[in-house]
Structures are given as structure tokens and as C-alpha cells.
């Protein structure tokens, strides 16, 4: 497919790997276009080497490297540079709230097909303003959800999306044999294995869900071994519980190793549910009620109501322990496996087909003015007239956060350990994905393409959005 057009698959940061995993499944199902994965999640540094796909990291505004008041323009510049360098035939955005930097790209590139990959099952009354961005997309795709029958969120009754089946890496990732999967993960294939994937936690904290699960599993009959997808924080190292689990670091995709797991305890995000429950692995769901838009509580409750999974509340350690012990019984696991028989999964292929259709048809004329952007630009202009202090007071009275516009003072370096003077930060312009980490320093401007022209363009973007003080 070397002559096929390129499509940028862009994912928001999110709270986990769900956006990245979905677009990886779409990319691996692509026919008629070549995917180029772009993400604001540091997880892309794991995904690209694991899949061999081309792609690039763009830091999200939460990192604070580019001031929030300038970040949307920065995002537009970064994506525009990639569109030009790859001669992209379209852009897909996977996220529940398109950034103004995305809609600005749609306004500036009115001949560029734009697709919104919009997951459903939003919490009731949440994020409704984001739906206004739909006018800037030529197609909207909604991946199927096993809990769709309980969806009461803002997208549930909308007719603007084309709905496909669940989009999951189960569709594109063959499972390793149990012995091989266990060996690669450092597990004993002859022992029953419980996978715990609830995020980082302190194993000294007796109220933490991860602690409650592990304690219950270690006390359960059957000599269960425990695999934990993220390491507990540093002050738990060396504790009794930490010494009795196998920590899985940087494993992607987990579904490749699914034959190694006899049961799973997971948060009820889209990705986990559609890999583990749909994959037929007996699962206990512990929803994260703090998820901004994703209605994890409703998803878990719906699947528990139809007996496809177990559920326990995050803030109830006793219930978590009891549910874990129930999950590890033979009868419960047999019942859950019977409730989730193997079925064909084709959501990724269907989504890729819709994207192929979108890039084959010239888009209609899109709006050139975004009212939200007009208001933001007006406030920025007011700041220039009245000054920072009065601007800050005004935005607070209007209920808007103060938007920082001051560029970060940086020195472009070739070595991340280079010393810089006080008040400066090192900025690394590099193709090295290993530099993309959660660490605050250095600032990483990742190069996903190898060309002198693209490097020059990216250096110009650095100069535009950072206060560059010399080079080394």
C-alpha cells in the first residue's frame, strides 16, 4: 500500500490507553489508506515500537510545556506541518471533546476530510458543549459499546454518527499460546493467574482497591499468582504485597497475552471492557467514578445486571474483597465464560472502511468562524489592552480560568542531560521515542518523520511557541 494516501489518526491524551488502542485497531484494519498515528499520550512511545507503525507524539496542554493560551494554535501548527509533510488525505480525531486546535485545522484546511471518532456512553449532562464541534467533521463514527442499552448521555439519541461494532485490538491481535504468553510475562503457566489492572496505587494503603484485590486473591484457595499492570508507587517497594506480585511494565497490547490470564480485575473503561469481557476472560469491574466523561459506573452496572461481569464500588474495600473471592471460584468463572461466548469482531474494519469513504469524497464547505474561538480571541485582545492583572480579574468574573500566554524559556539541546542556566529548560528536538516519558524535563519535541525540510519546519514551530535562548 505504498501508493495509498496517508491518514493522520490523532488521539487525545485521555486517562488511559483507550484512544490509542482503538486507533491502533483501526490502523491495523486499514485498507485503502496508510495510517500515521499521532497522540498526546506518552503511551505512544510504547505503541509505535510494539506495532511498527509510523507516528508522532504531540504534548498535550496538561504538560504545561506550551502555555494553555497558546496551545491550541500550537496544536494546529503541529498538525498542519504533518499534513504537509505526509501529504495527508484526511485526519481522524479520537476524543470526546475536539480541541479548538482541531477545529481550527478544519477551518484552515477546508478541502481536508475530517472524521470524529466519538465514543458513546457519556455521563448524563456532561460535555454537551463539545457536540457543537460536530459541524467541523465530515463523518462521525461511534464505536459500539457492550453497555449501549444503558446509555443516557448526550450522544445516545443523536443521529449524526455512523455506529459500528466494538473497536478493539481483539480483532487484529492473535493470542499467543498460554505457555509462550506466560513465559514472556515471567509467569508460571501451570498456576492460575489473576491480572489486576487498576492503575498505580500504594500497597501500604489498606483502603486502595488494588490492595483489597491482592489481599483477597492471596488468601483465596487455588494458589493464584498475580500480575499487576503498573508498579505501585515507590514507598510501597519491598512490602509484603509488592513482593508477591509480578509487575508488567510497558506490555502492549495486553490482548496478545490473554491466554495467560484466568481472571481479570479491571477498571470499567472502554478499552478494558472490550478486551477482557468481550474476550471471554472472567472479569470483575471496579469503575472509576472520577472519569470526566466516560460513564464507567453505568458500563459496569449494566454488564453486571446482565451477568457478563462482576462489579464492586471503588470506595468499598470489603465489597471488592468479596467480589474478588467470588471471581476466583470455579463456578463463577465458568458462568462468566458461558455468558461471553466468542463472536466475530469487525468494528475496526468497519470504521476503517468509513474513513476510506470519507477521504474519497471532497468535503462540503465548512464554517470559517467558530463562535467559541471568537470569544477566546476577544478575551486575548482585551488582555493586550487592559494588562495581565485586570485581564485575570475579568476572566475570573466571567468564570473562565486565567489563560497563560507566556512562552516557556528554553534552550534547544541535543543531550537531555545538558545543563542549562537558571530560568531555562532543556528542549530536545528528536526522533528518539525513548525520550517521550511522563517526566517533566526535558521538553520533548518528537520528530516522527525523517527529512531535513520537516526538521526545519519543526524548528520554526519551536521558535514560534517557545522563548528560545541560544543553542548547544
TORROKE-976993 format. One line per 8 residues: their letters; for each residue x, y, z of C-alpha. Coordinates in nm, 2 decimals, decimal comma. Example, Ala and Ser with C-alpha at 12.3 -4.5 7.8 and 13.67 -1.06 7.14 Angstrom:
<rs>
as	1,23 -0,45 0,78 ~ 1,37 -0,11 0,71 $
</rs>
This chain:
<rs>
xxxxxxxx	0,00 0,00 0,00 ~ 0,30 0,23 -0,05 ~ 0,10 0,44 -0,30 ~ -0,21 0,47 -0,08 ~ -0,29 0,81 0,07 ~ -0,19 0,88 0,43 ~ -0,45 0,95 0,70 ~ -0,35 1,10 1,03 $
xxxxxxxx	-0,51 0,91 1,32 ~ -0,50 1,16 1,61 ~ -0,58 1,07 1,97 ~ -0,63 1,29 2,27 ~ -0,44 1,22 2,59 ~ -0,72 1,06 2,79 ~ -0,68 0,88 3,12 ~ -0,56 0,55 2,98 $
xxxxxxxx	-0,48 0,37 2,66 ~ -0,83 0,35 2,52 ~ -0,80 0,61 2,25 ~ -0,46 0,48 2,14 ~ -0,58 0,12 2,14 ~ -0,89 0,20 1,93 ~ -0,69 0,38 1,67 ~ -0,43 0,11 1,66 $
xxxxxxxx	-0,70 -0,14 1,59 ~ -0,83 0,09 1,31 ~ -0,48 0,14 1,17 ~ -0,43 -0,24 1,16 ~ -0,76 -0,28 0,98 ~ -0,68 -0,01 0,72 ~ -0,74 -0,08 0,36 ~ -0,70 0,19 0,10 $
xxxxxxxx	-0,50 0,43 0,32 ~ -0,18 0,43 0,52 ~ -0,22 0,52 0,89 ~ 0,01 0,77 1,07 ~ -0,06 0,76 1,44 ~ -0,05 1,09 1,63 ~ -0,11 1,11 2,00 ~ -0,09 1,34 2,30 $
xxxxxxxx	-0,04 1,04 2,53 ~ 0,31 0,92 2,63 ~ 0,17 0,57 2,57 ~ 0,25 0,62 2,20 ~ 0,62 0,56 2,29 ~ 0,51 0,20 2,38 ~ 0,26 0,16 2,09 ~ 0,48 0,25 1,80 $
xxxxxxxx	0,77 0,02 1,87 ~ 0,53 -0,27 1,95 ~ 0,34 -0,23 1,62 ~ 0,60 -0,10 1,38 ~ 0,36 0,18 1,28 ~ 0,48 0,53 1,19 ~ 0,37 0,81 1,42 ~ 0,45 1,11 1,63 $
xxxxxxxx	0,40 1,25 1,98 ~ 0,25 1,59 2,05 ~ 0,25 1,71 2,41 ~ -0,10 1,79 2,54 ~ -0,17 2,12 2,72 ~ -0,17 1,94 3,06 ~ 0,20 1,91 3,03 ~ 0,24 2,28 3,06 $
xxxxxxxx	0,52 2,30 2,81 ~ 0,33 2,53 2,58 ~ 0,11 2,78 2,77 ~ -0,26 2,69 2,77 ~ -0,34 3,02 2,60 ~ -0,11 2,93 2,31 ~ -0,15 2,56 2,30 ~ -0,44 2,53 2,05 $
xxxxxxxx	-0,25 2,74 1,79 ~ 0,05 2,51 1,86 ~ -0,16 2,20 1,80 ~ -0,29 2,34 1,47 ~ 0,07 2,42 1,36 ~ 0,19 2,08 1,45 ~ -0,09 1,90 1,27 ~ -0,06 2,13 0,97 $
xxxxxxxx	0,31 2,05 0,94 ~ 0,23 1,68 0,94 ~ -0,05 1,72 0,69 ~ 0,20 1,89 0,45 ~ 0,49 1,66 0,52 ~ 0,29 1,34 0,47 ~ 0,05 1,49 0,20 ~ -0,23 1,35 0,42 $
xxxxxxxx	-0,56 1,28 0,26 ~ -0,76 1,31 0,59 ~ -0,75 1,35 0,96 ~ -0,93 1,14 1,22 ~ -0,97 1,27 1,58 ~ -1,04 1,02 1,86 ~ -1,16 1,21 2,16 ~ -1,48 1,32 2,33 $
xxxxxxxx	-1,40 1,69 2,31 ~ -1,23 1,82 1,99 ~ -0,98 2,09 2,08 ~ -1,00 2,43 1,92 ~ -0,67 2,34 1,76 ~ -0,85 2,06 1,58 ~ -1,15 2,28 1,46 ~ -0,90 2,55 1,36 $
xxxxxxxx	-0,73 2,29 1,13 ~ -1,07 2,21 0,98 ~ -1,13 2,58 0,91 ~ -0,79 2,64 0,77 ~ -0,79 2,32 0,55 ~ -1,14 2,32 0,41 ~ -1,05 2,07 0,15 ~ -0,92 1,82 0,41 $
xxxxxxxx	-1,16 1,54 0,51 ~ -1,21 1,54 0,89 ~ -1,35 1,24 1,08 ~ -1,46 1,25 1,45 ~ -1,42 0,91 1,63 ~ -1,66 0,97 1,92 ~ -1,71 0,71 2,18 ~ -2,06 0,70 2,34 $
xxxxxxxx	-2,17 0,63 2,70 ~ -2,11 0,98 2,83 ~ -2,22 1,07 3,18 ~ -2,56 1,23 3,18 ~ -2,54 1,61 3,14 ~ -2,17 1,61 3,08 ~ -1,97 1,76 2,79 ~ -2,27 1,87 2,59 $
xxxxxxxx	-2,09 2,18 2,45 ~ -1,84 1,96 2,28 ~ -2,11 1,84 2,04 ~ -2,11 2,18 1,87 ~ -1,78 2,08 1,71 ~ -1,96 1,83 1,50 ~ -2,01 2,09 1,23 ~ -1,63 2,07 1,15 $
xxxxxxxx	-1,63 1,70 1,07 ~ -1,74 1,53 0,76 ~ -1,81 1,20 0,93 ~ -1,87 1,09 1,29 ~ -1,80 0,73 1,39 ~ -1,93 0,58 1,71 ~ -1,76 0,25 1,82 ~ -2,01 0,00 1,97 $
xxxxxxxx	-2,03 -0,04 2,35 ~ -2,14 -0,36 2,53 ~ -2,33 -0,14 2,77 ~ -2,50 0,07 2,50 ~ -2,85 -0,03 2,62 ~ -2,79 0,18 2,93 ~ -2,66 0,49 2,76 ~ -2,83 0,80 2,87 $
xxxxxxxx	-2,56 1,05 2,78 ~ -2,56 1,34 2,53 ~ -2,48 1,12 2,23 ~ -2,73 0,84 2,30 ~ -3,02 0,99 2,09 ~ -2,81 1,17 1,83 ~ -2,83 1,07 1,46 ~ -2,52 1,23 1,33 $
xxxxxxxx	-2,29 0,93 1,39 ~ -2,24 0,61 1,20 ~ -2,24 0,33 1,46 ~ -2,01 0,03 1,41 ~ -1,94 -0,27 1,63 ~ -1,69 -0,25 1,92 ~ -1,35 -0,14 1,82 ~ -1,09 -0,35 2,00 $
xxxxxxxx	-0,75 -0,50 1,94 ~ -0,91 -0,84 1,98 ~ -1,00 -0,80 1,61 ~ -0,64 -0,76 1,49 ~ -0,42 -0,93 1,75 ~ -0,39 -1,31 1,76 ~ -0,34 -1,46 2,10 ~ -0,02 -1,63 2,20 $
xxxxxxxx	-0,03 -1,99 2,33 ~ -0,06 -1,99 2,71 ~ 0,29 -2,13 2,77 ~ 0,45 -1,87 2,54 ~ 0,25 -1,58 2,68 ~ 0,33 -1,67 3,04 ~ 0,70 -1,72 2,96 ~ 0,72 -1,37 2,80 $
xxxxxxxx	0,55 -1,21 3,10 ~ 0,76 -1,40 3,36 ~ 0,46 -1,60 3,48 ~ 0,42 -1,97 3,57 ~ 0,18 -2,12 3,30 ~ 0,08 -2,41 3,54 ~ -0,06 -2,17 3,80 ~ -0,38 -1,98 3,78 $
xxxxxxxx	-0,32 -1,62 3,71 ~ -0,52 -1,31 3,81 ~ -0,45 -0,99 3,61 ~ -0,50 -0,67 3,81 ~ -0,52 -0,35 3,60 ~ -0,65 -0,06 3,81 ~ -0,37 0,19 3,78 ~ -0,09 0,28 4,02 $
xxxxxxxx	-0,15 0,26 4,39 ~ 0,02 0,24 4,73 ~ 0,02 -0,12 4,86 ~ 0,06 0,02 5,21 ~ -0,28 0,18 5,18 ~ -0,53 -0,07 5,31 ~ -0,83 0,13 5,16 ~ -0,69 0,12 4,80 $
xxxxxxxx	-0,88 -0,11 4,55 ~ -0,56 -0,27 4,43 ~ -0,46 -0,36 4,78 ~ -0,80 -0,51 4,86 ~ -0,79 -0,72 4,54 ~ -0,44 -0,85 4,60 ~ -0,51 -0,94 4,97 ~ -0,83 -1,13 4,87 $
xxxxxxxx	-0,65 -1,31 4,59 ~ -0,36 -1,42 4,81 ~ -0,60 -1,56 5,07 ~ -0,82 -1,74 4,81 ~ -0,79 -2,12 4,75 ~ -0,61 -2,23 4,44 ~ -0,26 -2,08 4,47 ~ -0,33 -1,78 4,25 $
xxxxxxxx	-0,04 -1,58 4,11 ~ -0,10 -1,21 4,05 ~ 0,01 -0,99 3,76 ~ -0,01 -0,62 3,80 ~ 0,00 -0,39 3,50 ~ 0,15 -0,09 3,68 ~ 0,41 -0,07 3,96 ~ 0,29 0,06 4,30 $
xxxxxxxx	0,45 0,39 4,39 ~ 0,80 0,39 4,53 ~ 0,72 0,39 4,90 ~ 0,54 0,05 4,86 ~ 0,85 -0,12 4,72 ~ 0,97 -0,41 4,93 ~ 0,64 -0,45 5,12 ~ 0,49 -0,79 5,17 $
xxxxxxxx	0,23 -0,75 4,90 ~ 0,47 -0,58 4,65 ~ 0,70 -0,88 4,68 ~ 0,42 -1,12 4,59 ~ 0,31 -0,98 4,26 ~ 0,46 -0,98 3,91 ~ 0,46 -0,63 3,77 ~ 0,40 -0,59 3,39 $
xxxxxxxx	0,57 -0,28 3,26 ~ 0,52 -0,15 2,91 ~ 0,33 -0,45 2,78 ~ 0,13 -0,37 2,47 ~ -0,10 -0,50 2,36 ~ -0,22 -0,70 2,66 ~ -0,47 -0,89 2,45 ~ -0,18 -1,07 2,28 $
xxxxxxxx	-0,11 -1,24 2,62 ~ -0,48 -1,31 2,71 ~ -0,43 -1,69 2,72 ~ -0,21 -1,64 3,02 ~ -0,49 -1,49 3,24 ~ -0,76 -1,69 3,41 ~ -0,94 -1,39 3,55 ~ -0,91 -1,01 3,54 $
xxxxxxxx	-0,99 -0,72 3,78 ~ -1,00 -0,40 3,58 ~ -1,14 -0,05 3,57 ~ -1,45 -0,04 3,35 ~ -1,31 0,19 3,08 ~ -1,40 0,12 2,72 ~ -1,07 -0,05 2,64 ~ -1,06 -0,29 2,93 $
xxxxxxxx	-1,42 -0,40 2,90 ~ -1,40 -0,46 2,52 ~ -1,07 -0,65 2,55 ~ -1,14 -0,86 2,86 ~ -1,52 -0,91 2,88 ~ -1,56 -0,94 2,50 ~ -1,25 -1,16 2,50 ~ -1,42 -1,41 2,73 $
xxxxxxxx	-1,20 -1,37 3,03 ~ -1,39 -1,37 3,36 ~ -1,38 -1,01 3,48 ~ -1,45 -0,81 3,79 ~ -1,51 -0,44 3,71 ~ -1,43 -0,16 3,95 ~ -1,54 0,16 3,79 ~ -1,36 0,49 3,82 $
xxxxxxxx	-1,63 0,74 3,91 ~ -1,40 1,03 3,86 ~ -1,37 0,98 3,49 ~ -1,46 1,31 3,33 ~ -1,69 1,20 3,05 ~ -1,69 0,82 3,04 ~ -1,97 0,67 3,24 ~ -1,77 0,38 3,39 $
xxxxxxxx	-2,03 0,32 3,67 ~ -2,31 0,27 3,42 ~ -2,10 0,05 3,20 ~ -2,00 -0,18 3,49 ~ -2,35 -0,19 3,63 ~ -2,51 -0,28 3,30 ~ -2,27 -0,57 3,24 ~ -2,32 -0,69 3,60 $
xxxxxxxx	-2,70 -0,67 3,56 ~ -2,69 -0,90 3,25 ~ -2,44 -1,13 3,43 ~ -2,15 -1,07 3,19 ~ -1,92 -0,94 3,46 ~ -1,90 -0,88 3,83 ~ -1,89 -0,53 3,98 ~ -1,77 -0,36 4,30 $
xxxxxxxx	-1,75 0,00 4,40 ~ -1,41 0,17 4,42 ~ -1,47 0,30 4,77 ~ -1,58 -0,02 4,93 ~ -1,27 -0,25 5,01 ~ -1,49 -0,51 5,18 ~ -1,71 -0,55 4,87 ~ -1,40 -0,56 4,65 $
xxxxxxxx	-1,25 -0,83 4,86 ~ -1,58 -1,03 4,85 ~ -1,62 -0,99 4,47 ~ -1,26 -1,09 4,41 ~ -1,31 -1,41 4,61 ~ -1,63 -1,48 4,41 ~ -1,44 -1,42 4,08 ~ -1,18 -1,67 4,17 $
xxxxxxxx	-1,43 -1,96 4,23 ~ -1,46 -2,21 3,95 ~ -1,84 -2,19 3,93 ~ -1,83 -1,81 3,88 ~ -1,56 -1,82 3,62 ~ -1,75 -2,09 3,43 ~ -2,07 -1,88 3,44 ~ -1,90 -1,57 3,31 $
xxxxxxxx	-1,72 -1,76 3,03 ~ -2,05 -1,90 2,92 ~ -2,21 -1,55 2,92 ~ -1,94 -1,42 2,69 ~ -1,90 -1,67 2,40 ~ -1,66 -1,59 2,12 ~ -1,82 -1,38 1,85 ~ -1,69 -1,22 1,53 $
xxxxxxxx	-1,55 -0,87 1,59 ~ -1,54 -0,63 1,30 ~ -1,58 -0,28 1,44 ~ -1,22 -0,17 1,34 ~ -1,26 -0,29 0,98 ~ -1,60 -0,11 0,95 ~ -1,45 0,21 1,09 ~ -1,15 0,19 0,85 $
xxxxxxxx	-1,40 0,15 0,56 ~ -1,59 0,46 0,66 ~ -1,26 0,65 0,68 ~ -1,17 0,53 0,33 ~ -1,50 0,66 0,20 ~ -1,45 0,99 0,37 ~ -1,12 1,06 0,21 ~ -1,25 0,97 -0,13 $
xxxxxxxx	-1,52 1,24 -0,13 ~ -1,44 1,61 -0,13 ~ -1,58 1,76 0,20 ~ -1,86 2,02 0,19 ~ -1,78 2,38 0,27 ~ -1,73 2,41 0,65 ~ -1,79 2,71 0,87 ~ -1,50 2,95 0,87 $
xxxxxxxx	-1,58 3,11 1,20 ~ -1,61 2,93 1,53 ~ -1,80 3,13 1,79 ~ -1,60 2,97 2,08 ~ -1,28 3,08 1,91 ~ -1,42 3,43 1,85 ~ -1,49 3,47 2,23 ~ -1,14 3,33 2,32 $
xxxxxxxx	-0,97 3,57 2,07 ~ -1,17 3,86 2,20 ~ -1,05 3,79 2,56 ~ -0,69 3,77 2,44 ~ -0,73 4,10 2,27 ~ -0,88 4,25 2,58 ~ -0,57 4,13 2,78 ~ -0,34 4,32 2,54 $
xxxxxxxx	-0,53 4,64 2,62 ~ -0,60 4,62 2,99 ~ -0,30 4,43 3,11 ~ -0,25 4,10 3,29 ~ -0,39 4,19 3,63 ~ -0,72 4,34 3,51 ~ -0,75 4,06 3,24 ~ -0,71 3,80 3,52 $
xxxxxxxx	-0,98 3,97 3,73 ~ -1,21 3,99 3,43 ~ -1,18 3,62 3,33 ~ -1,24 3,52 3,69 ~ -1,56 3,72 3,70 ~ -1,67 3,55 3,38 ~ -1,60 3,21 3,53 ~ -1,31 3,14 3,29 $
xxxxxxxx	-0,97 3,03 3,40 ~ -0,67 3,26 3,35 ~ -0,52 3,16 3,02 ~ -0,14 3,18 3,04 ~ 0,02 3,31 2,72 ~ 0,38 3,35 2,84 ~ 0,61 3,13 2,63 ~ 0,85 2,89 2,83 $
xxxxxxxx	1,21 2,99 2,82 ~ 1,41 2,70 2,67 ~ 1,74 2,61 2,53 ~ 1,74 2,36 2,24 ~ 1,98 2,08 2,32 ~ 2,10 1,75 2,17 ~ 2,15 1,58 2,50 ~ 1,87 1,55 2,76 $
xxxxxxxx	2,12 1,58 3,04 ~ 2,27 1,91 2,92 ~ 2,30 2,17 3,19 ~ 2,11 2,49 3,13 ~ 2,11 2,82 3,32 ~ 1,86 2,91 3,58 ~ 1,52 3,01 3,43 ~ 1,57 2,79 3,12 $
xxxxxxxx	1,46 2,44 3,05 ~ 1,61 2,19 2,81 ~ 1,42 2,13 2,49 ~ 1,50 1,82 2,29 ~ 1,40 1,81 1,92 ~ 1,45 1,44 1,85 ~ 1,32 1,13 1,66 ~ 1,41 0,92 1,97 $
xxxxxxxx	1,08 0,78 2,11 ~ 1,26 0,67 2,43 ~ 1,28 1,04 2,53 ~ 0,90 1,05 2,54 ~ 0,82 0,98 2,91 ~ 0,60 1,13 3,18 ~ 0,90 1,32 3,32 ~ 0,88 1,70 3,33 $
xxxxxxxx	1,22 1,75 3,18 ~ 1,34 1,77 2,91 ~ 1,07 1,92 2,70 ~ 1,04 1,67 2,41 ~ 0,95 1,78 2,06 ~ 0,93 1,45 1,89 ~ 1,01 1,41 1,52 ~ 0,81 1,13 1,36 $
xxxxxxxx	0,94 1,20 1,01 ~ 1,30 1,19 0,89 ~ 1,36 1,48 0,65 ~ 1,56 1,79 0,66 ~ 1,27 2,00 0,54 ~ 1,04 1,87 0,81 ~ 1,31 1,93 1,08 ~ 1,34 2,29 0,96 $
xxxxxxxx	0,96 2,34 0,98 ~ 0,95 2,19 1,33 ~ 1,24 2,41 1,44 ~ 1,04 2,71 1,32 ~ 0,74 2,59 1,53 ~ 0,97 2,57 1,83 ~ 1,09 2,92 1,77 ~ 0,73 3,04 1,74 $
xxxxxxxx	0,59 2,89 2,06 ~ 0,89 2,88 2,29 ~ 1,13 3,16 2,40 ~ 1,45 3,00 2,27 ~ 1,77 3,13 2,43 ~ 2,05 3,00 2,22 ~ 2,15 2,65 2,12 ~ 2,40 2,38 2,21 $
</rs>
